[in-house]
């Protein structure tokens, strides 16, 4: 599984260093089974998944294979979609629930 971390995700990890170990544990679990760990989002966040880190902190990510199978790639429209293999996970954002959904 290829993993990519967006700049916003990495910046949030640094900002919230106190939960870095919890974030790493969740990232590892998502890499093991991205579909089972996350909840598919709807509406204008179609194609993305969310996974809770702790009470109100979540990780927002994309799993390219699922995105393409569902046809969500037309909605998400990643700039590097054509060059990205199906087995790629993109960690997009980490943050409090209300902030993360303000993508």
C-alpha positions as CSV (number, residue, x, y, z in Angstrom):
1,X,0.0,0.0,0.0
2,X,1.4,3.4,-1.0
3,X,0.7,6.2,1.4
4,X,0.8,10.0,0.8
5,X,0.5,12.7,3.4
6,X,-0.9,16.0,2.4
7,X,0.8,19.1,3.8
8,X,-2.3,20.1,5.8
9,X,-2.2,16.6,7.5
10,X,1.5,16.9,8.4
11,X,1.0,20.4,9.7
12,X,-1.9,19.3,11.9
13,X,0.2,16.4,13.3
14,X,2.9,18.9,14.4
15,X,0.3,21.3,15.8
16,X,-1.4,18.5,17.8
17,X,1.8,16.8,18.9
18,X,0.2,15.6,22.2
19,X,-1.8,13.0,20.2
20,X,0.9,12.0,17.8
21,X,1.1,8.4,19.1
22,X,-2.7,8.0,18.8
23,X,-2.6,9.4,15.2
24,X,0.3,7.0,14.3
25,X,-1.7,4.0,15.7
26,X,-4.8,5.0,13.7
27,X,-2.8,5.6,10.5
28,X,-1.3,2.1,10.8
29,X,-4.8,0.6,11.3
30,X,-6.1,2.5,8.3
31,X,-3.3,1.3,6.2
32,X,-4.1,-2.3,7.2
33,X,-7.8,-2.0,6.3
34,X,-8.8,1.4,4.9
35,X,-12.4,0.5,4.1
36,X,-13.2,-1.1,7.5
37,X,-11.6,1.6,9.5
38,X,-13.3,4.6,7.9
39,X,-16.7,5.9,7.4
40,X,-17.5,7.0,3.8
41,X,-18.5,10.7,3.7
42,X,-21.4,12.1,1.7
43,X,-22.4,15.2,0.0
44,X,-19.6,17.6,-1.0
45,X,-17.2,15.3,0.8
46,X,-18.1,12.3,-1.3
47,X,-15.2,10.0,-1.9
48,X,-13.4,10.8,1.4
49,X,-13.4,8.7,4.5
50,X,-13.2,9.7,8.1
51,X,-11.8,7.8,11.1
52,X,-11.9,9.0,14.7
53,X,-8.6,9.4,16.6
54,X,-10.2,10.2,19.9
55,X,-13.4,11.8,21.1
56,X,-13.7,14.7,18.7
57,X,-10.5,14.4,16.6
58,X,-10.7,12.7,13.2
59,X,-8.6,11.8,10.2
60,X,-9.9,12.5,6.7
61,X,-8.4,10.4,4.0
62,X,-8.9,9.0,0.5
63,X,-8.5,5.5,-0.7
64,X,-7.9,5.7,-4.4
65,X,-9.2,2.2,-5.3
66,X,-12.6,2.7,-3.5
67,X,-12.8,6.2,-5.0
68,X,-12.5,4.9,-8.5
69,X,-14.7,1.9,-8.1
70,X,-17.6,4.1,-6.8
71,X,-17.0,6.7,-9.5
72,X,-16.2,9.4,-6.9
73,X,-13.0,10.3,-8.7
74,X,-15.0,12.6,-11.0
75,X,-16.2,14.4,-7.9
76,X,-13.0,14.5,-5.9
77,X,-10.9,15.3,-9.0
78,X,-7.4,14.9,-7.5
79,X,-4.8,16.7,-9.6
80,X,-2.6,13.6,-9.6
81,X,-5.4,11.0,-10.0
82,X,-4.1,9.6,-13.3
83,X,-0.6,9.2,-12.0
84,X,-1.7,7.6,-8.7
85,X,-1.9,3.8,-8.4
86,X,-5.2,2.2,-7.1
87,X,-3.6,1.0,-3.9
88,X,-2.8,4.5,-2.7
89,X,-4.0,6.1,0.6
90,X,-3.9,9.8,0.9
91,X,-4.1,11.3,4.3
92,X,-5.7,14.7,3.8
93,X,-6.5,16.2,7.1
94,X,-6.4,15.8,10.9
95,X,-8.2,17.9,13.3
96,X,-11.2,18.5,15.6
97,X,-14.5,17.3,14.1
98,X,-15.9,20.7,13.3
99,X,-12.6,22.0,11.8
100,X,-11.9,18.9,9.8
101,X,-15.3,19.0,8.1
102,X,-14.6,22.6,7.0
103,X,-12.3,21.3,4.2
